[in-house]
Amino acid sequence: MTILQAGGNMGFLLMMVGMFVVMYFFMIRPQQKKQKEQQKMVDALKAGDDVVTAGGLHGKVMSTDETTVTISAGGGAKLTFEKSAIAKKK
C-alpha cells in the first residue's frame, strides 16, 4: 500500500462522514422536530377543538382519553379515532 492509496481511503472516509452529517442536519433532525411538535399538539387536544384527521375528516373533539379521541363529524355522528390519526387543528 502506498501513501497515495492510504490518503484516498482517508478521503473517502471523510466524505462519507461529511455526507452523514449533512443528511442528519437536513433530513433527520427536522423530521424529529416535526414529530415532537405533532405529539405536543395531540397531547394538548381538548373538548371543543376543531381538528382534521389524517384521512381528511373534519370534526370537533367531543372527548379524549389516553389513546383515543371521540369526534363529532356533524349529523349526530360520533367517531372514535386513535390520537395518532389527528393530523392538525383548524
N, C-alpha and C positions, 0 to 999 in steps of 0.2 A: 504494500500500500504506500503510495507516495503522499507527499504533503498536499498536493492538489486534490487528490481523491478524498482525503480526510476533511479538507476545507469544504468540498462540495457536499459532503454528508452533513456537516455542521450547518451549512447554509440552508439545506433542505429542512433540517430540524427546526431552525429558527423561523423559516417561512411557515411551517405547519403550526407552530406555537402562535405566531402572529395571526394566522387565519382563524384559529380558535378564539383568540382574544377579541378580534373584530366581530366574529359571529356571536360571541357572548354579549357584547355591548349593543349590538344592533338587532339581535333576534331574541335571545333567551331572556335577558334582563327586562326588556319592555313587556314581554308576554307574562312574566311572573308578576310584574307590577299591575298589569291589567287584571289578572286573576285575583289578586288581593283586593283591588277596588271592587270587582264584581262580588266577591264574597262579603265584603263590608256592606255593600248595598243590599244584598239578600238578607243578611243578618239583621239589618235595620228595618225590614218590612214590618208594617203595622196595619191594622184595620183601617180602611178608607183610602189607602194608596191606590192610585191608578197604575196598572202595570201592563206589560206586553210579554207574553211567553215566547220561548224560542220558536214555537210553531206559528206565531203571529196572532194569537188570540189576545184581544184587548179586554180588560175587565178591571173590576175593583176588588181589592183584597177584603174578604169578609172576616177571616181569622187565620192565625198561624199557630204552628206548634214547632217542635224541634226540627222536623224534617219536611213538613208539608205546608202548603198554603191553599186555602179554600178561596176561590174566586167567583164572584158573581159576574156572569157573562151577559146579563140582560135577559128579559123574558122570564125571570124567576129561576134560571138555570144556575146551579151551584156546582162548580167543578173543583176537584182537588188535584193539585199538582205537587211534585217534588219541588223543593225550593230551588234546586239547580236548574229547573226549567224556566225560571223567570229571567228574561233577557234584560229588561230595563224598566225603569219607572218612567211614566209620561210626565 
